Amino acid sequence: MCGRYASSRRPEDLVEEFDIAEVRVPEPLEPDYNVAPTKQVYAVVERPPSREAEEQAVPPERQLRVVTWGLVPSWAKDRSIGNRMINARMETVAEKPAYKRAFAKRRCLLPADGYFEWYPTKELTKSGKPRKQPFFIRPRDHGVLAMAGLYEIWRDPTRTDDDPDRFLWTCTVITTEAEDSVGHIHDRMPLMVERDRWGAWLDPGRPQDHLLDLLVPAAPGALEAYPVSTLVSNVRNNGAELLEPLPLEEVPQ
């Protein structure tokens, strides 16, 4: 599972990193060190520059968009379904009704600094449950983490045709079994897309036959994990201090 991550890069940084042709960002997002479901996040997509261009079969361009984390399928009656659709399992993403249409045509990259997972310790809370220690997991070289995602465009039936906010863009993170170096913390992890596969993954015209072959867990040793403050467990807390390593003597065993 991926339920929290950090995303602090500026649009101009992402434009250079992902070779963006068009920035469709009404207003830059503030650096977010505690991204949680239902928040707005950056997504890299490939789409025709306009509806007219799509009708004329103009090749898609790489765009930077702002979307809401929590996928709302186009057929949903209301947006609340997105609250529980933050992750799509790689094992079933191509067949599940909620995801298969997006998997076929609307794939994206979700840039992150890293993501958080919680490990149950032997220490107990007042209620008798294991106290969970958060860990931050990021690329060892501190580069951008390009998480594999899907996006959807949902038409809000409560809004009029001339309402600029009638379409809601949402996303989900695709997950897989965690590789060994981080699997002891949590058994699931977001799927990464290697740089040389970005174009193939984003291409909306690519046949589905080998799409899953483009997705691989992070290479062994490519990620590092370290304990951080439990402040991250409260979504209201947000700041670079959430990514600071916790001194070993303060880590519950």
N, C-alpha and C positions, 0 to 999 in steps of 0.2 A: 504493500500500500504506500501511496505517497499522499500525505494529508497536509503537509506544510513544506514550504520551501522559501528560499531567499532570492530576490531579484533586484539588484541595485544598479545595473548598467543603464546608461542614458541612451535615448533613441539614436543619437549620432554614433555611439559606440557600436550599437547593434547593426546599424546601416553598414558600417565598415566590416564588422565581423561576418555578417551573413550576406554581403553583397546585395543589399536591398535596392531595388529600382524605384520604389514609390513608398513614401511614408504616409499612411492613412491614420495618423494619430491626432485627434482633435486637440488634445492637451497632454503634454508629457506626464507620465506617472511619476510620483515621488518614489525614491528608493524604498523598497519594502523588504525588511529583514524577517518578516513573519507573515508570508503570503498564506492565506487560508481560503478555503472554499467560499465562493460567492464574491470574492474580490476580483477587481479588474487586473489583468496581466497582459504582457506583450505576447504576441504570437506571430510567427513568420509563416506566411502562406503564399501560394501562387494562384493568381486569378487574372482573368482578362481585365484590362484597364477600364472597361465600360461594358454595359449590356450590348451596345451596338458592336463593339469589338468582338464580343463573344459570338454574336450572330454571324459575324463575318469571318469567324474562325481565326482571329488574331491570336498569336501565341500568348499564353499567360505571362504575367510579370511577377517578380518576387516583391511582396508587399510586407510592411510591418503594420500590424493591426493591434487594437486594444480589444480584448474579449473578456468575458466573465467566466471564471473557473467554476465548472459544474455544467455539463452538457445538457441542453434541452433539445430533444429530437424535434424535427420539423413537424411531426404529427402530434406532439404533446398538446393537451388541452390548456395547460397553464405552465408557468415557468418553475413552479416549486419542485418538479421532478429533478431539476438540475442539482438540488441540494445533496442528493445521494448518488450522483453520477459523476464523481470527480476522478474516478479511475476506471479504466477498461482493461480487463485481463487479456494479455496477448493470446492466451490459449483459446479464447472464445470471441475475440473482437470481430472477426470476419463473419460470424454467424448470428450473433445476438441482434435482435430487431432494433434495439436502441442505438447500435453502433455501426451496423453493416453498411448502411448507405453513406455514412460519413467516411468509413474506412475505404470505400470504393472511390470516392471523389474529393473528399475534404480532409486531407491530412495536413498536419502543421508541425512546426517545431516550437517548443516552449523554452525560451532561454532562461537559465537559472544559474545562480552562483553555486548552489548546492541544495540539498534537501535535509529535512529533519526526520529522525525516527526515534521511538522511545523503547528502551530496554528495561524489562522488569527485573528489579534487584531483589536481594534477599531481605532487605529492610522493609518493614511493614508500615502502612499508614495507620491512622487511628481506627479506621474501619476494618483493619485486618487484611487489606489487600496489598500486594507487592508495590512498593514505591517505584515509579518508572523514571528512569534517567534518560533525558534527551541527548541525542548525539547529532552532530552536524556532519554530513557526508558530502564531500566535494571532490572535484578533480585534484589529483596530487600536484599538478602544475598550476593550479588556481585559474585555469582557463574557464571558458563558458561551458556550461552543461547544456547540451541540446537535447532536451527530452522529447521523445516521440509523442505526438498528440493528435487528436482529431478535433475538428470544429464543426459547428452547425449554425445555421441562420434560421431563427425562429420568428415567425410573424405573429406579433401580439394582436389577438383578435379584439382587444378592448380599445385599440388606437385606430384613428382614422387614416385613410390612404395618404393624406398630405402631412402626417405627423412624421418628422425626421427620426423619431425614436421608435417607430413601429417595428423595426427589425432588431432582434437581440442576437448578438454574436456570442457564442459560448464554446467552451472547450473541455476536454478531458485528457488526462495523462494515461498513457498505456504503460502497464506494469508487467513484470515477469518475475521469475524466481531470482532471488538475490544471489550474486556470485559469492564465493567462499569468504572473501576478506571482510564483507559486511553482512553476510548471512547470519552471523551469530547475533546481530542486533535485531534484525527483522527478516522474515523469510521472503518478503517481496521488495522490489525496487523499481523505480522508473526505468523504462527502456531508453537507451541512448541511440542517437543516430550519428554515425561517424561522418566527419566533414566531407569525405569523398562520395557519400551517399545522400547528401542533403538534396541535391537536384532530383534524383530518382524518387526519393520519398515524397517530395512536395509535388511532383508532376501529376496533375489531376487526370491526365490522359493515359497514365501508365496502366497496363493490364494488371489485374490483381494476382495473377498466378504466382509471382515470386516476391510479392510485397513483403511478406513476413521474413523473407530471407535477408532483407535490408536491415532488420532490427536485431541487435545483439546486446546482451548484457555488457556492462563495462568490462574491458580487458582486465584480467587479474593484475592487481597492483596499480591500476590507473586511478583508483579512488582512495581517499584517506578519510578516516572517521575519528572524531574526538568528542568527548563529553562537553556539554555547554550548560549554562544556567537553566534551572527550571522556569525561569521567567518566560521562556519561549512558550511554555504550556498555556499561557494566557494570551489570547490573540490581541488583547488591547496593548500588550507590550510590543514595542517596535523600535529598533535602533541597532546600530552596528555592534553594540555590546553583546547582543544575543549570539553573535558568532565567535565571541572570545572563548578560547579553550578554558575549561574549568580545571583549577589545580587538582592534581590527583588525590590529595588528602581530603578534598571536599566531595569526591565521587563515592556515593553509596555502593557497597559491595553486595 
